[in-house]
């Protein structure tokens, strides 16, 4: 089943507002293009393949009337597909629209306020929910998964100083999210039967960073702590996500006339707590059981670079590897996977504007429910255009 929706009025208004508030002398940029991601799976994972096609649009406008203030807007049209035996399940339409204002309050302090407008589809039927579930698999890194996350407001403050040659940074953010009904199969049913009012928990982040220059190279290290409040359904606890810790580092250096970057990141997610209804033989609810969701460790490492092709053209290679491991609360392995990708882009100028065609190939393995390895083959293609005015 396919369900498409026209571009939301809020999305159109956001871009109109951005143009209206920009002074005539302001220099702003618009980015758009196409993106395609595709994976084929061997039998055993419950799906034979998955694809995502997107047309993103992003706008950045410096507000020259207020020094240090910048406005950003983002939205996209997307179509996701999942093949299950002889069926093709689809989820398509606009995604949520993101608006953000960033203010450089001082040379060492940045304040941002962002709003997520629910122009995308946050309510899914059972087939659309399956598409969203497959596309949200962390190691596959599809750019969009759910299309809609409901209304949300995020505020953050970041400060940075230089001490004895080291750059030190500290940032904190808080995201508050609105209620919505995630299930189209339950929409419109009486409140005392099965209608669901889902309240995502708020999110809090704290990040520390440090960098240092060594001649023509730079090393950057960071650590992020992420905490979530309880997700609730009809004012009852539904899910308590485990805390997340992210450790990351990059090393950038000059070689062969260009900049090369080595990077690595490790995302650790603790066990969560999920509440499930307990049903009797007639299908009636007789209580609620609490179960632990698996913890997860996702490691990503790679390299990007710069190779001259002659004639003013360069090739920017990108090679990376991902390793995912999941464990239940007892320490037993609940699934693992690995994925290696290689490719790159060739930036070109077209009529004074930047164009970035990119292609990548990905190979890997994932574990099925019986812990047997299943092969994964993926392709990524994109063409991004950036206009400066």
N, C-alpha and C positions, 0 to 999 in steps of 0.2 A: 504494500500500500504506500502511495506517495501523497504527501500533504505539503503543498507549497503555499507560501504566504507572500503578499505584496510587501514592498519595502515600507516599514513603519513610518508614520508621520513624524514621530519624534526624531528619527534618523535624518529625514529630510530637513527638518527644522534646525537640527544641530549644525548642519553644514551651511545653511542659509544664515544662521546667527553668526557663525565664524566669519563669513564674508562681510556681514554687516558691521561687525565691531572692529574690523581691521582698518586702520587708517590708510589713506591712499598711498602713502610713502612706505608702508611696511613691506618687507620682503618675506614671502611665505612660500612653502613648498607643498606639493601634492604628490602622493605616491599611489600607484595602482598597478595592476598586472593580473596574471593568472598563476595559480599554483595547482599542481596535481600530485597526489601521493597514492601509491597502489601497492598492495601486498597480496601475495598468493600463499596459502597455507596447505601443507599436506594434510591428509585426513587425520582426525583425532582431536582437533581443537573446537569442533562444533560449527566452524565457519570455513568456507573454502577460499574466501578472498574478501578484501575490503578496499574501498577507494574513497578519496576525498578530492573534490574539485572546488576551488575557491576563486572569487574575484574580490580581493580586499581593496579598500580605499582608506587612505590616511591623509590628514591635513595637519600642518603645523604653521601657526601664525604667531609671530612676535607682536605684542601689543606695544607699539612705540610710544603711545601716550603714557604708559607706565613702565619706566625703566626696569628691566629684569623680569617682566611678566610675559609668559608664553602660553598659548592655548593650543591644545592638541585634540583631534577628534579621529575616531576609527570606527569603521563598520565593514561588513563584507556580506556577500551572497555566497552561500555554500551548498553543496550537494554531497551527501554521503551515501554510500551503497555498501551492502554486505551480502555476499552470496552464501546461501545455505542450501546445499543440494541443488534442486532445480528452481529455487525461488530467489528473487532479488528483492531485498528489503531496502527502502529508501527513506531518507530524511533530508528535506531541502527547504530553502528559504533564507531570509536574512538572519544574521546572527545579532547578538546584542550590540548596542552602540556605546562606545566608551568615550567620555569627555573628560579632559583633564586640564587644570590650570596649574602652572608651576611658577613660583615667584622666588627669584634670587634675592632674599631679604638682605643679605650681606655677602661679601665675597666668600664667606665660609659657611653660610647657612642657606638651605633650599627648603621651601615649604610647598607642598603639593596637595591638591584636593581633586579627587576624581569621582565621577558618577557613572555607574553602569545602568543605562536605560534599557528596559526589557523589550526591545524591538524584535528579538528572536523568539523562537518557540521553546518555552520552558515546560509546556504541557505536551507529553508524548503518549501515543497509544503503545500497545505492547510491542509491535514491530519496530516502531521508531525508537523505543527504549532499548531494544536489542542492538540497533545500529549505534546508538550513543554509547552503549556498554563496550562494544568492540573498539570503537574509535578512541575510547578513553584509556586503553591499555597503555600504561606509562612508557614501556620500552619502545613502542611503535612511534610515539611522539607525533601523532596527528595534530595539526595546528588547532583544529576545532573538534569538539566532541559532543557537547550537549546543545549547542546553538543558543540556549537561553538559560540564565542563572538567576533571573529575577532582579529586582531593583537593589542597588547597593551603593553605598557611599564609602570612600576610602580616603583617609587623610594620613599624611606622613611628614616627618621632619628629618632632614639629614644635615649633619654638620661635619666639616673636615678642616683639619689644621696640619701644618708641617712642624715637626719637632725633631731637631737634630738630623735633618736629612730624610726622615721617614714621613710619609703621608699617612695620617690617621683619620679614620672616618667612623661615624656612628649614625645609624638611622633607625627609626622606629615608625611603625604604621599600625593603624586600626581600621578594619573593614567591618561595617555593619550592613546586614542584608535583610531584604524584605521577604514576606511570605508569598507563597504561590502554590498552586495545585499541580504537581508534576505528572499526574496520571490522567490522560484523556479518557481512559476506560471508566474512571470514577467521576468524571466531571458531570455535574448536574444531578447526581444521586442525592437523596435526602441526607442531611447532616448526621442524623442518628443511625445511618446505615453504614456506608462505606466511603463517603466523601473524605478527602484527605487535604488538610491544610498543613503544608510543609514549611517549617521555619529553619532555614540554615543558620548554624551557629556563627557568631562573630569570629573574626580572625585577627590575631595579633602577631606582629613580626618585630624582631630586633636583630639588627645586623651590625657586625664589627668588621672593619677592613683596614688593611695596612699595605702600603706599597713603598718601593725603594728603587731608585735608579742606580744602575751599575754601568757606567760608561754609556754605550748606545743601547743598553737593554733595560728592561723594567720588569720587576717581579711584583705581583699582587696576590695577597692572600685574604680570604674572607671567611666568616662564619655567620650563619643565620639560624635563629631559633624561631619556630613557628608553633603557635598554640591556638587551639580552636575551642570555642564554647560548644555545648551540646546542640546537635541538630534535634529538632522536635517535630512531632507529628500530632496535631490536635492537642497541643500543650503537654504532650508526654514525651519523655526521652526516647529518641529513635536511634541515634548514633552519636557516640563520643569518639571523635577521631583522635588517634594517638598523636603525641607531639612529634614534630619533625625537626631534624637538624641537618643543615647543609654546610659542608666544608668544601671550599673551592680555591683554586689557585691558577694563575696564568704566568707565563714567562714569555715576554715579547722581545725579539732581537732582530737586528738588521743583518740580512744575508742576500747576496746576489742582487743587490740594488733594490731590495724590497724588505718589508717587515714580515717576519714569521712569528707565529704564536703557538706555543704549547699550552694546553689547558687540561684541567682535570677537576671533577666535582664528584662528591659522594653525598647522596641524599638518603638519610636514615629516617624511616617512619616507624614509630613504635606501634605496638598492638592497639587496636581500637576495641570499642564495646558496642555491639549491635543488639538491639531489642527486636525479637521476632514473636509474632502471635503463635500460640499453641492451639491447634485445632483438634477436635474429637473426630470420631469416625463419620459423623454427619456433616463435617465441615464447619461446625460452630466453634467460635473462639472460647477457650476455657482458661486462658491465662497468657502471660507474657514470659518468654524465656530470654535470658541474656547470654550471648555468645561472644567470644573473642574473635576479632578479625586479624588476619596474619600481619606480622610486622614485615617491613620491606627494606632492602638495601639496594639502591640503584647507583652504580658507578658509571661515570662517563668520562672518557679521555680522548683527546684528539689533537690534531695539528692543522693549522691553516697557514697559507703562505702566498708567495708572489713570484711568478716566473715570467720573464720577458719572452714574448713570442716574436718580437721584431715588428717594425712598422708602427710602433706606438701602441701595440696591443699587449696585454698581459693575461696570463691564466692564473687564477687564484685557486689552488687545490684545497680540498677539505677532506680529511680522512679522520674517522672517529670510530670508537668502539664502546659498546654499552654492555654491562653485565648486571643482571637483576637476580636477586635471591629473596625469597619470601619464606617466613617461618611462622608457625602457630605459636600460641603462648607456652606450649610445652617444649618448644625448641625443635620440633620436627619440621623438616622441609615441606613447604606447601607449594612449591613451584619455583623454577628458575628459568632463566633465558639469557641468550647473548645475541648481539647484533653488531655487525661491522658494516660501515658505509664508506664509500669513496666516490669522489666526483669533484666538481668545482664550477666556477663561473668565469666568464670573459666579459668584463665591463666594456661598454662601447658608448660613444657619443652619437646621438641622432638628433640633428637640427638643434644642437646646443643643449640637449637634455640627456640625462644618464639612463642607460638601459643595461640590465643585468640578467642575461640568460644563464640558467644554471641547470645542471643535471647530476644525479647521483644514483648509484646502484647499491643495494643493501642485501646482505646475506646473513642468516642466523638460524638459531634453534630455539624452540620453546618446548616446555613440558606440557603434555596433556594431563587430564585428571588421573591417569594411571601411571604418571611419572615417566612416560615414554617420550623420547625426543621427536619433535616434529619440525621439519624444515620450513623456513620462511624465506621468501624472495620478494624484494621490494624495489620500486623505482620511484624517483622523485624528479619532477620537472617544474621549472618556474621561469617566468619572465617578468621582471619588475621594472617599471618605468617611473622615474622621478622628475618632476617638473618644478623648476624654481622660477618664481615671479617677483 
